[in-house]
Amino acid sequence: MTMLTGLTIAQARDGLDKGDFSAEELAGAHIEAVERVRHLNAFITETPELALDAARASDARRAAGGALGAMDGIPIAIKDLFCTEGVLTTAGSHILDGFVPPYESTVTANLKAGGAVMLGKTNLDEFAMGSSNMTSYYGPVINPWKAADGKHRVPGGSSGGSAAAVAARAALGAIGTDTGGSIRQPGAFTGTVGMKPTYGRCSRWGVVAFASSLDQPGPMTRTVRDAAIMLQAMAGFDAKDSTSAPRDLPDFEGALASGVKGMRIGIPNEYRMDGTPKEVENLWRKGIQWFKDMGAETVDVSLPHTKYALPTYYIVAPAEASSNLARYDGVRYGLRVPGDSLDDQYELTRAEGFGDEVRRRVMIGTYVLSAGYYDAYYLKAQKVRTLIAQDFRNAFEDVDVLLTPTTPSAAFVIGEKMDDPIAMYLNDIFTVPASMAGLPAISVPAGLSRDGLPLGLHLIAPAFDEITLFRAAAALEEAADFTARPGETGE
């Protein structure tokens, strides 16, 4: 059974097709793995019975010779930001206590239609607001990787539970959401592949909203091929989401073997920042050399407005969050704290239901949208966002993809940076620009820090060009040959 949790999605798919094991056996091995790594706090809600039912249904389809989906029988974890019909959905927040959706998000419905087996709902920063998975009402997630000092590290955020589950071999894959780096940064911190599709590639319908112009679901896996397989099953046009792109899906997995010979790889000058650790810079240089050795050409490019991306993001995202979170009032669903009046109930419910980081961002967002400040902050931030997107369009006239570090450091110790919001926000400095421009991007594990913790390299491609992104990522993965494993797994 241990062997089954060490497979990739592609290997598990092939094994199921050949009859080497059943979907029920595969699900059972992962249910046991989830139980063995409960100390990591990666899951908020486990759904073993639902998983076994779905696995048995997959086995029945195979036995009957029926049509099989792209993810048929594959056990995965679902970030607890996706509404799942009949299963508790919390967004990592006290204010959604007891909320059981009567409907299914489009992305999870697509995966289930493709035969995927849901193991449970994973922990996350509250309402996806965080870079450490420390802001969850359900407690922090522990990174399965440990350094020599033995201290617990964060798995990154906000999709930290999904990343930890995949890294700990408790799920073959997982889904997360990425607003400013919430798939890619946890991927880098846990030695997994984290992929953010183009904004609009995956439906946001049924995803608890943080910042609606930025949020995008994406896959979290152990290989680039697995990410391509999962994205194929997740993505597609959805008329229920007004921002969903009416585009046909290309064959993402089929692009992986094309290689990068003749490809032009852009190296943004503005990502060479003072204070970046030498080990991060050295890995970046190594990545540049890998691409040269594979026959690609590297080209220095400029993204002059990059330095404004992080402050712009922390105006736009909180503004949208303050609007989206206004619906949590203690009247319609979730937590209710009675008061002497309706206004009193609103205030008491929101004060008790929201954590510190959510309250901070709601207050920032309310401030920048308020009369007298809207033009000075929010409107100006939207104009800068347009300039950031234009920088990328200009760069992609000369290059096929961009290569950068994913994060400015390896995973940090749990509890660090909690008293310094600015230091915490700086974790997203390399991932936020692509989010502001709505571009597809991926983090690929590429090396280890001096403390033995994983580091990732980050690729960005033009909008809706995931094919080129996967081509470059597969080549990078092959060159890096990252085979290190975390110490704490479900195997």
Helices and strands as residue ranges (DSSP letters): H 2-5, H 9-18, H 23-36, G 38-40, E 43-46, H 48-64, E 75-79, G 94-96, H 106-113, E 117-122, G 126-128, H 160-167, E 173-178, H 184-190, E 193-196, E 216-221, H 224-234, G 253-258, E 264-268, G 269-271, H 278-293, E 297-301, G 306-308, H 309-324, G 325-327, H 342-353, H 356-369, I 375-379, H 380-395, E 401-405, H 421-425, G 426-428, H 432-437, E 441-448, E 454-460, H 466-480
